[in-house]
Amino acid sequence: MPRSDTTHPRPAWYFPEYAPVGVDLGSKAAVAVYDRNQGTDPHADDALLDRLGVTEDTHLVDLACGTGSLVVQAARRGAVAHGVDVSEEMLAFAQARADRFGVAPHWHRTGFLDYAHRGPLADVVTTKSALHQLPDFWKQQALLNAAGMLRPGGAFYLWDVIFSFEPAGAETHLRQWIDAASRPDGEGFTRADFEAHVRDEFSTYNWIIEGMLQRAGFDIVSCAFPRPTHAEFHCRRR
């Protein structure tokens, strides 16, 4: 079962990362819908794991692992895989997925800011579609934490809603993204989901993320911007 990781009490000004941001995923039904809408694809997970060099005995940490597909695929190839998430329901879904495949990753109910990695430093740390849940100040703290759990030369991978358009064109690009990506209820993320993301969550610009990565101790090996609203960064720990 997922382990509840606790740390020392936080000061009153600390970010409440265990409170829902955006859409509340605190129920089994909501998590199942999220997994469907995300389009979980083990083949895509395996392609990413190949790119990151994850093989047997690789130590991998997936921060904000959600429903656990990447962690389970890593465990299936013999990696020592850790899935970290603040949501009990997400981790229960992930545990059920691991049980179906007969693997036993390590699950941790904690967050970007609180997770304290134990044992050997990780070879690979990943986070997908989740760092936007933190305001920029706290993104930097999360990246510092990620760097601290990664061995020198280890890989850090980030995929998220990250804006590469010029700020003056924000309204146009956001409208185009919401119009193109929205799906009817039951067929994917809806217009209301994307509107809530822009309004209530904390996606930021690529040039801000690049500076944060560098200040956290990462060298950016490659980056890609498949859409003006999304980006991936593949980094190495200095």
N, C-alpha and C positions, 0 to 999 in steps of 0.2 A: 504494500500500500504506500501511497505518497507520504513522505515524511514532512512534518511541519517544522521548518527551520525558524528559529527565533534568534533575535539578537538583543543587545542591551536596549533599554527604553530610549526612544528617540525624543529630542526636544520638541516643544510645542510648535516650532516653526517648520518642522520637517514635512516633506511632501507626503500626503496620505496615499501611497501607491496601492494600498489594498482596497480603496474605495473605487467603485466603478467609474470609468471615464468613457463618455460616449454611450454606446449601446450596452445595456446591462446584460452580461452573460452569466448570470448567477443561477440559472436553472438548467436541468438536463435538456429540456426541449430547446432552449436558446442555444446551447452548445452544439446540439445536433444540427440545427439550422446553420450555425456558423460554419461547421465543418463542411456541410454541403455547399454553402455559398462560396467558401474559399476554393473549392474545386481541388480538394486534396488529391495528389497524384504521386504515388510511390515512384513512378518512373522519373518524374521531375526531381524528386528528392534524391534518387540514386545518381542522377546526372550532376546535381550539385555536390553531393558527397564525393563523386569522382573528381570533380574540379578542385575540391579542397584537399584531396589526397587522403581521405578517410578510409582506412583499412583496418584489418584485425589489430586490436590492442591500441588503436588511436584513442586518446582521451578527448572527448568532445563534450562541450556544454552548450545547450541551446537555451538562451535566455528568452523568457516569455514564449514557451514552447507551444502554447495553445493545446490543440488536440493531439499533439505528439507524433505526427507522422514522420518528421525528419529524424527524431530521436529513435523511433522504432526501426526505421530503415538502417540507421547507423548500428544499432544493436544487432540487427540481423546479419550484418557483415562482420560481427565480432568486435566492434568498437566498445570501449568503456564509455557509455553514453549517459549523460545527465540532462534531464528535462526540468526546467525551472519555470514556475508560473504562480501567480498569486491566487488563481481561481481553483477552488476545490473541485468544482464540476469539470473544469477543463482537465485537471489531472486524473479524475476518475475516468473520463472518456479515454484519455491517453493510456491509462493502465489497462482498460478493457481491450484497446487495440494491441498493446503489447502481449496480453494474455492470448489473444487469437493467434499470434505468430510465435508463441512459445519463447519469448525473450523477456529479459528482466532488467530493463534500464533502471537508473536511479532517479526517482522523482522527488522534487523539493518544492514544497509550498512556501514560496518566498518570492521576492521581486528583484528587479534590476539593482536596486539600491541596497537591499538587505542580504542578498545571497553571499555567503562566505564559503568559498570553495575549499574543500578539505582533500587531503591526499596530494598526489603528484599534480603539478601544474598542467593545465590543459594544453593539448596540441592545437585544438581548433575551438573557437567560440563563435557562435552564430546567433543572429536575431533577425527575424523576418516579420514585417508588418506589425511592429509593436512599439518601437522606440518613440513613435509619435504620441504615445500615451503620457509622456513626460514633457513638461515645459523645458525650454532650452537650458536653463541653469541646471536642471536635474538630469537632462540628457548628458551633459558634460560629466556629472558625477557618476552616472551609470557607465559611461565609456571608460572612466578611470578605474572603476571596479572591474570591468571586463578585462582591461589591460593587466590588472593586478593578478588575475587568475590564469593568465596565459604565459606560457614559456617564451623566452626571447626567440624570435624567429617564427613563432606560432602564427596561425592564420586567424584573422577576424573577418567575418562576413556579415554585411548589413544590407538588407533589402527593405525598402519602406516607401511610403508616400513622402516623397522629397521633391521640392519644387525647383526646377531648373529654368523656368521662364523668368523673364524680366519682371520685377515687381510692378512696373507700370501696367503690365498686361495681365495682372492677376485675375481680374474679374472675367475677362474673356476666356482665359485658359480654364479656370475653374468651372465656368458654365459649360464649356465644351466637354470637359471631363465628366461632369455629372450627367449631361445629356447622353453621352456615348456609353457610359458604364452602367447606368441604371437599368434594372430589370424589374418586371412585374413581381409582385409578392409571390413567393413560392418558387421562383425561378432564379433567384440570385439576390445580391444586395440591391436594395431599392433606392429610389431617389432620396427618400427620407434618411436612409442610412448614410449616404454620401453627404447630404446637407449637414447631418449631425456631426460627421467627421470634421468638416471644414469649420463648423461653428464651435464645437465643444472640445475638439482634440487639438494636438499641438504640432502638426506637421510644419516643417520649416524649409528654408532654402538650402540648396546644395553647398553654397559657399560658406554657410554657417556650419553645416555638418563637417565639411572638409577641415575647417579650422579646429573644430572640436576633436576630430580624430587625431590630428597632428599633435595637439596639446595633450592628448591622453597617452601619447607614446607610440602611435601607429605611423607607419609609412604606408601610403596608398599605392598599392601595386597596380590596380586597375579600377576603373569606374565606368559605368554605363548608364545611359539615360534613355531607355526605350520609349518613354513618353515624357512630356514636360512635367508630369505629375509624379513620376516614379524614378527611383534610382537604386543602383546597387553599388556597393563598395567592397572590394577585396583588398584587405590590408595585411601587413605583417607587423608583429610586435617588435619594436626596436630593442 
